[in-house]
Amino acid sequence: MFRIKPRLLLFLGSFLIVIYGVSAAFYAGDDAYKELSVFINVIKRIRDDYVEAPDMNKVQEGAMRGLLNALDPYCSFFTKEQYSEIQKRKENGRADIGVVLSKRSDMIYIVSCDRNGPAETAGIRSGDYLIAIDGQGVEDKSIVEVDGLLRGVAGSGVRITIFRSLRAKSIEYDITRSLQPVAPVHSRMLDGQVGLLEVSSLAESDIEQIKIKLKTLISAGAEKLILDLRDCAEGSPSAAAELANYFMRKGIIYYSQNREGERIQTVEAEPDKFITDLPLAILINGSTAAAPEITAGALKDQKRATIVGEKSFGLGSSQKTIQLKSGAVLIISTAKYYTPGGSVIQNETVRNAGIAPDIEVPDNDLRQDLAVESYYDEQEDTAKYRILREKINKIQIDKALEILLKESAPVKKAA
């Protein structure tokens, strides 16, 4: 006698209930449910017509992943088991290789590498695409999953495979994970009494050190300032707001909006956190992402600083983790960050994302000249790239200095 398995019976029962609900809503004229009816029809066709008996749990999991992946790179779906495994990896191994990840063209993209961190030391570059970890392809994995796979015990090794533009073959790197913290801020005096503040992280734990370094530069006689946010892609919105506040007495720093276009949070400068109104230039590049984009966007729109360099990456949204009754977990973007002037930082159209500099350096012609010059350099590839980066860095700092030195120095003010 034919017997229906309980699991299948439950699925069919749920399926019929959904069909009933969809049908009712469809005939009531609800557009959202009309779209859902197509989804349900696809599921039915897979169940009835696929060449082999499908594992409907896997079909459902794949469908959920597809739904989330169609939104933005920072949305994810995990089964209870997958999420538990990710959490275990985080607890058991907190060391990493020092990269910040995103997605471009549905591939894992390396936004930035920690200065002198394990990845950069090994030869990894911002702009590389990560395609495998220890031989396991990552093309179908979320940013959260890939980040988890890169983590491990300090001193342990990991082999990553990357694809790099203009290279015919993929490249493999063996990297040792490290817990060694990279100094988040450096400062020094340049010619013309210009203080340079280099910030590589805007984590909450770093902001106090940034404040101390800034005040030290002013006490040492700085009359103008350069805030270097190049290759900085870590930190929190609150730390970004506080850094901007050091240079602003009043005004909006950033705000966030929900899907209806309603402001759900507006962050303004607090007078007691203000430190200085010395002339300011800010350096950014394509690896400036997330928190530092909030800082740069605020100071640009409030006409407080001149932004020099290259367009930033464009990462500015907040996520919410939702646990379902089944134990599965959704990570979904619920708001986007906007600059005071109303520009959204994160836009899924790449050309519309990020903070554009007031002065682009190097421009396309100079960049092409530098690339050609680098091509004919006889040194090996990694050394050529490092030299090219050093040239670009110097050109950008020189341009910021040129801009500042044209301005007259105001009376020094500091808290």
Order of alpha helices (4+ residues) and beta strands (2+ residues): alpha-alpha-alpha-beta-alpha-beta-beta-alpha-beta-beta-alpha-beta-beta-beta-beta-alpha-beta-alpha-beta-beta-beta-alpha-beta-beta-beta-beta-alpha-alpha
